[in-house]
Amino acid sequence: TWSNRREKMSVPFSLDPVSIFKAGAGEEKDETARISSFVGAIAIGDLVKSTLGPKGMDKILTGGQVGSRAGDVVVTNDGATILKAVGVDNPAAKILIDISKVQDDEVGDGTTSVVVFAAELLREAEKLVAQKIHPQVIISGWRIDERSETTTRIARSR
């Protein structure tokens, strides 16, 4: 029977907690973690937003970033280059950077725009979450809005 097998195969284990964090790492919970995620992702969007458009501003990147030597200085308004050079620990900010990489790999353009667009959606979501609206309700609302926009575009094209 199963219980007999389990007794024969018993493996000693400990109920002592195991730390999975690096030394000095912290842990955020609940509202603090949520706010931190919003802030980090929105900051990434704001960082590259100012590079868009005909009056987009350049950013000065100094050595030490990915793919550069210490002392190198790069002046660019390319969002993908800026995002590659930014080191972040914030999980939501990392996702925005990954969105940019995927956009670059798949299309080759629009890397800054997708990050700014996603950051603005998160900025609006943050306001709704502050009003105690559940994130799933927010996402459902965006999906309904997207479907109604698509329906309107189809109707206008006829």
N, C-alpha and C positions, 0 to 999 in steps of 0.2 A: 504494500500500500504506500501511498504518498508519504504519510507520516513516518513510516519506517525508513524510507529513503532519505527523508530530510534529516532524521537523526543521524544516519550514517554519514551524510555529506555535510554536516554542520561545519560552518566556518566561523572561527572566532571573530568577533567584531566589537567595536567600541562605540559607546554612545557619547563619547567626548566630542565636543564641537571641533570641526576642522576649519581653519581659516583659509579662505580662498583668495583673500586680498593680499596685495603686496604690503610690505612693511610701510606704515604711515598712511595707508589708504583709508578713506572714510566711507561711510555709507549714509545715503540720504533716503528718507522715507516719505511716503504720502505726498502731501501738498508741496513740501520743499523740493522733492525730486521732480515733480511735475513743473513747477515754476522754473527750476534750473534748466530743464529741457527746453522750455519755451524760450528762455532768455538766451541760451547758447545758440539755438537755431536761428532766432531772429537776428542776433548779432552777426552771424555769418552772412545772412541776407543783406543786412545793412552795410557790411564791409564791401560787398561787390556791387551794391545798387548804385553807388556814386560813379561807377565806371561806365554806366550805360548812356547811350545817346550821343548826339554830336558834341555836347559839352561835357562828356564824361571825363572824370578826373583820373590821372595816372596815380599809381601807387608805387612807392619806392620799397623794394624788397632788398634786404641786406643779406650777406652770406650767412651760412649756417642752415638755410632751408634745404629741402630735398633737392638734390641735383646741383647744388652750388657749393663753391668753396668758401671758406671763411674769408671775409674781406670783399667778396664780390658784391656788386650793387646792380640791381636790375630795375629799370623803370618800365612799367607796363600798365595797360588798362584792360588786359585780357583776364577775364574772370577765372578761366581754367588754370592759368598760370598762378594767379593769386591763391586760389583754393588749394593747389598742389603744395604751395609753400607754407600754408597755415597748418600748424600742429594743434589739434584739438583733443580734449579728453571727453567732451560732452557727447553722449550717444546720439542725440538728435542732430547736433551739428555735423557729426560724422556722416549721418544719413544724407544730409543735404550735399555734402561733398561727394558722396557716392552717387547721388542723383546726377551731379555735374559730370562725373567721370563716365557714367553710362550714356548720357546725352552726347558727350564728346565721342565715345566709341561708336555709337549707333548712327549719329547724324553728322557730327563734326562741327556743329554750330549750335548756338543757343544755350551754352553752358551757364552763362550768367543769368539769363532770363528764367531758366527753370528753377534756379536757386532762389531768385528774388520772388518768383511766383509762389513757390512753396513756403517761403518765409512769411509772405503776406497772408497766406491762408492760415498759417500758424498764429500770426499776430491776431487775426480775427477770431480764431478758435480760442485763444487765450482769454479774450474778452467774454466769450460765451461760457467758458469753463468757470470764470470768475463769478458768473451769474448762476452757478450751480447746474448748468446744463451738461448732461452726461456726454462724453466724447462720441459715443455711438450714435446718439441723437444728432449731433453736429454732422457727422459723416453721412448719416441718412439724409439730412437736409441738403447737403451738397450734392448728393447723388440725384435726388429729386430735382433740384435746380438744374443740374447738367442735362437730365432727360428732357425737361421742359424747354431748355434752350435749343437742344437738338431738334425737338418737334417744331419749334417756332421757325428755325432755319429751313427745315424741309418744307414747311407750309409756305414760306415766303418765296422759295425757289420755284414753286409751281405756277 
